[in-house]
Amino acid sequence: MKRTLNYQIGPESAGLSIEKFLKNQGYSSANITAIKKMPMNVTIDGIWVHMNQLLEKGQNLAVNIDEDSSSANIPAVPIPLDIVYEDQDIIVINKPAGLSIHPSLNHYEDSLANGLAYYYQSQGIPFIFRCVNRLDKNTSGLTVIAKHLVSANILSNAVKERQMHRLYYAIVEGCPNPKKGTIDAPIGRVDDSIITRQVDFENGQRAITHYELIAEKNGHSLVSIQLETGRTHQIRVHFKYIGNPLLGDIIYNPDMRLINRHALHSGKLSFIHPISKKPMEFVAPLPGDMERALNS
């Protein structure tokens, strides 16, 4: 993946070294080390310079990212992709339920990563897979993938600092009481399982889920959810804990009469663009299987 990032140097950055300036833009030390090894890595007004060069007001600094390899061990496989948005720095996908994010032992050639590897290979573009907000295989909805090392680092930091905002939708049994509230209950592993989680007030990690009822139909409810923490299976465990488990949850509520996967969808995603710094917001409508379950 090749990308040139251009910066017009203002008075506030005059006198800084290029390396210090880039760190102020969100580049990590690892990013800078990698970029130093790339051809014509940084130029000022078109002339190659060292990273310790001091900047002057009015200069044009260009960072030339040249990643010429692709992710190892991710076969390129033609898989349909619902691309919501794409530019030179990010791609946003509306992932269907049933599609894993990464290849795994039993799903080596049927993941989102495989589909993106094929998408870029068919364009002759090297591509390293860097998913920023991972979703479970059976959770549908919006996920963002960074297209180069700098956008990946900046977005990863945004996730860590809770600056990437996600709104989920779930269909649960019954109607939560109260209809709008916060679940603050620690989550830990179930002793005999590496997968299953439970509310555990002795050994669990703090987990906070905010929710609001949207609609109640036929003995189940559509709720919107925002996470303050990001524990494994947090939404699924918390709603089971309050007596309103998700429909179709094979682990926590294995009743598949209305839907054959847990009824959870990443429906809204907002963040500051890692390079342009513009606010970005994306919406993915409730998928058909959840619509049918809600109205059944």
C-alpha positions as CSV (number, residue, x, y, z in Angstrom):
1,M,0.0,0.0,0.0
2,K,1.5,3.3,-1.1
3,R,0.3,6.6,0.5
4,T,1.8,10.1,0.6
5,L,0.7,12.2,3.6
6,N,1.3,16.0,3.1
7,Y,1.6,18.5,5.9
8,Q,1.8,22.3,5.6
9,I,4.0,23.5,8.4
10,G,2.5,26.2,10.5
11,P,4.2,28.6,13.0
12,E,3.4,26.3,15.9
13,S,5.6,23.6,14.4
14,A,8.5,25.7,13.3
15,G,11.7,24.6,14.9
16,L,10.5,21.0,15.6
17,S,12.4,18.1,14.1
18,I,10.5,16.1,11.6
19,E,10.4,13.1,14.0
20,K,9.0,15.2,16.8
21,F,6.4,16.7,14.5
22,L,5.3,13.3,13.3
23,K,4.9,12.1,16.9
24,N,2.7,15.1,17.5
25,Q,0.5,13.9,14.6
26,G,0.0,10.5,16.2
27,Y,2.8,8.5,14.7
28,S,4.3,5.9,17.0
29,S,8.0,5.3,17.4
30,A,7.5,2.0,15.6
31,N,5.8,3.8,12.7
32,I,8.7,6.2,12.4
33,T,11.3,3.4,12.5
34,A,9.4,1.5,9.8
35,I,9.1,4.7,7.6
36,K,12.8,5.4,7.9
37,K,13.4,2.2,6.0
38,M,11.2,3.2,3.1
39,P,12.4,4.9,-0.1
40,M,12.2,8.7,-0.1
41,N,10.5,8.4,3.3
42,V,10.2,12.1,4.1
43,T,10.7,15.1,1.8
44,I,10.5,18.8,2.3
45,D,9.3,20.7,-0.8
46,G,10.2,17.6,-2.8
47,I,13.7,17.1,-1.5
48,W,14.6,14.1,0.7
49,V,15.8,14.9,4.2
50,H,16.7,13.2,7.4
51,M,14.1,12.8,10.2
52,N,16.2,15.1,12.5
53,Q,15.8,18.0,10.0
54,L,14.2,21.1,11.7
55,L,11.1,22.4,10.2
56,E,10.3,26.0,9.1
57,K,7.0,27.7,8.7
58,G,5.5,27.4,5.2
59,Q,7.3,24.2,4.2
60,N,5.5,21.3,2.7
61,L,6.5,18.0,4.5
62,A,5.6,14.8,2.6
63,V,5.7,11.4,4.3
64,N,5.9,8.6,1.7
65,I,4.5,5.3,3.0
66,D,5.5,2.4,0.8
67,E,4.4,-1.0,2.2
68,D,5.3,-3.5,-0.5
69,S,4.3,-6.7,1.2
70,S,1.0,-8.3,2.0
71,S,-0.2,-10.1,5.1
72,A,1.3,-13.6,5.3
73,N,-0.9,-16.6,5.7
74,I,-4.1,-14.8,4.5
75,P,-5.1,-16.5,1.2
76,A,-6.9,-14.2,-1.2
77,V,-10.5,-15.5,-1.7
78,P,-13.3,-13.8,-3.5
79,I,-15.8,-13.1,-0.8
80,P,-18.6,-10.4,-1.3
81,L,-17.9,-7.2,0.6
82,D,-20.4,-4.6,1.7
83,I,-18.1,-1.6,1.5
84,V,-19.8,1.4,3.2
85,Y,-16.8,3.8,2.8
86,E,-13.3,3.7,1.4
87,D,-10.5,6.3,1.0
88,Q,-6.7,6.1,1.0
89,D,-6.5,5.6,4.7
90,I,-9.4,3.4,5.9
91,I,-12.1,1.1,4.6
92,V,-15.4,0.6,6.5
93,I,-17.2,-2.7,6.0
94,N,-20.7,-3.8,7.0
95,K,-19.9,-7.4,8.0
96,P,-22.5,-10.0,7.7
97,A,-23.2,-12.5,10.5
98,G,-21.4,-15.8,10.1
99,L,-18.2,-14.2,8.6
100,S,-15.1,-14.3,10.9
101,I,-12.8,-11.3,11.0
102,H,-9.5,-13.3,10.8
103,P,-8.7,-16.7,9.3
104,S,-8.7,-19.5,12.0
105,L,-8.0,-23.2,12.1
106,N,-11.4,-24.2,10.8
107,H,-12.0,-21.0,8.8
108,Y,-8.7,-20.5,6.9
109,E,-10.3,-19.2,3.7
110,D,-13.6,-17.7,4.7
111,S,-13.0,-14.6,6.7
112,L,-13.2,-10.9,6.1
113,A,-9.4,-10.7,5.9
114,N,-9.5,-13.3,3.0
115,G,-12.1,-11.2,1.1
116,L,-10.1,-8.0,1.5
117,A,-6.9,-9.7,0.5
118,Y,-8.6,-10.7,-2.8
119,Y,-10.1,-7.2,-3.2
120,Y,-6.7,-5.6,-3.1
121,Q,-4.8,-8.3,-4.9
122,S,-7.2,-7.9,-7.8
123,Q,-6.2,-4.3,-8.0
124,G,-2.5,-5.1,-7.8
125,I,-2.2,-3.4,-4.4
126,P,-0.2,-4.9,-1.5
127,F,-2.3,-5.0,1.6
128,I,-1.6,-5.7,5.3
129,F,-4.8,-6.6,7.2
130,R,-5.2,-4.3,10.2
131,C,-8.7,-4.5,11.7
132,V,-9.4,-1.8,14.3
133,N,-12.6,-2.8,15.9
134,R,-13.1,-6.6,15.8
135,L,-16.6,-8.2,15.9
136,D,-17.5,-11.8,16.8
137,K,-18.1,-14.1,13.9
138,N,-21.9,-14.0,14.5
139,T,-22.2,-10.3,15.3
140,S,-23.1,-8.3,12.2
141,G,-22.3,-4.7,11.4
142,L,-19.8,-2.0,11.0
143,T,-16.0,-2.6,11.3
144,V,-13.2,-0.3,10.2
145,I,-9.9,-1.5,8.7
146,A,-6.8,0.7,8.5
147,K,-5.1,0.7,5.1
148,H,-1.6,1.6,6.3
149,L,0.6,1.6,9.4
150,V,-0.1,5.2,10.4
151,S,-3.9,5.2,10.2
152,A,-3.8,1.8,12.1
153,N,-1.8,3.3,15.0
154,I,-3.9,6.4,15.3
155,L,-7.2,4.5,15.2
156,S,-5.9,1.9,17.6
157,N,-5.1,4.7,20.1
158,A,-8.6,6.2,19.5
159,V,-10.1,2.8,20.5
160,K,-7.9,2.6,23.6
161,E,-8.8,6.2,24.6
162,R,-12.6,5.6,24.0
163,Q,-12.6,8.1,21.2
164,M,-14.2,5.6,18.8
165,H,-17.9,5.4,19.5
166,R,-20.0,2.4,18.6
167,L,-23.7,1.9,18.9
168,Y,-25.0,-1.7,19.0
169,Y,-28.5,-3.1,18.6
170,A,-29.6,-6.3,20.2
171,I,-32.9,-8.2,20.4
172,V,-33.4,-9.6,23.9
173,E,-36.0,-11.8,25.6
174,G,-38.6,-9.9,27.6
175,C,-38.3,-6.2,28.3
176,P,-35.5,-4.7,30.4
177,N,-36.5,-3.0,33.6
178,P,-35.8,-0.1,33.8
179,K,-36.2,0.6,30.1
180,K,-33.1,2.8,30.1
181,G,-30.2,2.0,32.4
182,T,-26.6,1.0,33.1
183,I,-25.4,-2.5,33.9
184,D,-22.2,-2.3,36.0
185,A,-21.1,-5.9,36.8
186,P,-17.6,-7.4,36.5
187,I,-17.0,-10.2,34.0
188,G,-14.7,-13.1,34.3
189,R,-14.1,-16.6,32.8
190,V,-16.2,-19.6,33.7
191,D,-13.7,-22.0,35.4
192,D,-13.9,-24.9,33.1
193,S,-14.1,-22.9,29.8
194,I,-11.7,-20.8,27.8
195,I,-14.7,-19.2,25.9
196,T,-17.6,-18.8,28.3
197,R,-17.8,-15.7,30.5
198,Q,-20.0,-14.9,33.5
199,V,-20.6,-12.0,36.0
200,D,-18.0,-12.6,38.7
201,F,-18.0,-10.1,41.6
202,E,-14.9,-11.7,43.2
203,N,-12.5,-12.2,40.3
204,G,-14.0,-10.4,37.3
205,Q,-12.9,-7.2,35.5
206,R,-15.2,-4.2,35.7
207,A,-17.6,-4.0,32.8
208,I,-20.1,-1.2,32.1
209,T,-23.0,-1.4,29.6
210,H,-25.4,1.4,28.9
211,Y,-28.7,0.5,27.1
212,E,-32.1,2.0,26.1
213,L,-35.3,0.2,24.9
214,I,-36.3,1.1,21.4
215,A,-39.2,-1.3,20.8
216,E,-41.0,-4.1,22.5
217,K,-42.9,-6.7,20.4
218,N,-44.2,-10.2,21.0
219,G,-42.3,-10.8,24.2
220,H,-38.9,-9.6,23.1
221,S,-37.3,-6.2,22.8
222,L,-35.0,-4.2,20.5
223,V,-32.4,-2.3,22.6
224,S,-29.6,0.1,21.7
225,I,-26.3,-0.3,23.6
226,Q,-23.2,1.6,24.2
227,L,-20.2,0.1,25.9
228,E,-18.0,1.9,28.4
229,T,-15.6,-1.1,28.6
230,G,-14.8,-3.8,26.2
231,R,-14.8,-7.2,27.9
232,T,-15.2,-10.5,26.0
233,H,-19.0,-11.2,25.4
234,Q,-19.8,-8.2,27.5
235,I,-23.2,-7.5,26.0
236,R,-24.3,-11.1,25.9
237,V,-23.2,-11.8,29.5
238,H,-24.7,-8.6,30.9
239,F,-28.1,-9.1,29.3
240,K,-28.2,-12.7,30.5
241,Y,-27.3,-11.4,34.0
242,I,-30.3,-9.0,34.1
243,G,-32.7,-11.7,32.9
244,N,-33.0,-10.6,29.3
245,P,-30.6,-12.8,27.2
246,L,-30.1,-12.2,23.5
247,L,-32.2,-14.2,21.2
248,G,-30.3,-17.0,19.4
249,D,-27.2,-16.9,21.6
250,I,-25.7,-20.4,21.3
251,I,-23.7,-20.0,24.5
252,Y,-25.9,-18.0,26.8
253,N,-29.4,-18.6,25.5
254,P,-29.5,-21.5,23.0
255,D,-33.0,-20.9,21.7
256,M,-32.7,-20.7,18.0
257,R,-36.4,-20.6,17.1
258,L,-36.5,-17.0,15.8
259,I,-32.9,-16.5,14.7
260,N,-29.9,-18.8,14.3
261,R,-27.2,-16.5,15.7
262,H,-27.0,-14.1,18.6
263,A,-29.1,-11.1,17.7
264,L,-26.4,-8.4,17.9
265,H,-25.6,-5.8,15.3
266,S,-22.9,-3.0,15.2
267,G,-25.2,-0.4,13.8
268,K,-23.4,3.0,14.2
269,L,-19.7,3.9,14.2
270,S,-18.3,7.4,14.7
271,F,-14.7,8.6,15.1
272,I,-12.3,11.3,14.0
273,H,-10.6,10.4,10.7
274,P,-7.0,9.5,11.5
275,I,-5.4,11.7,8.8
276,S,-7.9,14.4,7.7
277,K,-9.1,14.8,11.3
278,K,-12.7,15.2,10.0
279,P,-15.6,13.7,12.0
280,M,-16.8,10.4,10.4
281,E,-20.1,8.7,11.1
282,F,-21.5,5.5,9.5
283,V,-24.8,3.7,9.9
284,A,-25.7,0.2,9.0
285,P,-29.4,-0.8,9.1
286,L,-30.7,-3.7,11.1
287,P,-30.1,-6.9,9.0
288,G,-33.0,-8.9,7.7
289,D,-32.7,-11.8,10.2
290,M,-32.9,-9.4,13.1
291,E,-35.9,-7.6,11.5
292,R,-37.7,-10.9,11.1
293,A,-36.9,-12.0,14.6
294,L,-38.1,-8.7,16.1
295,N,-41.4,-8.9,14.2
296,S,-42.0,-12.7,14.9
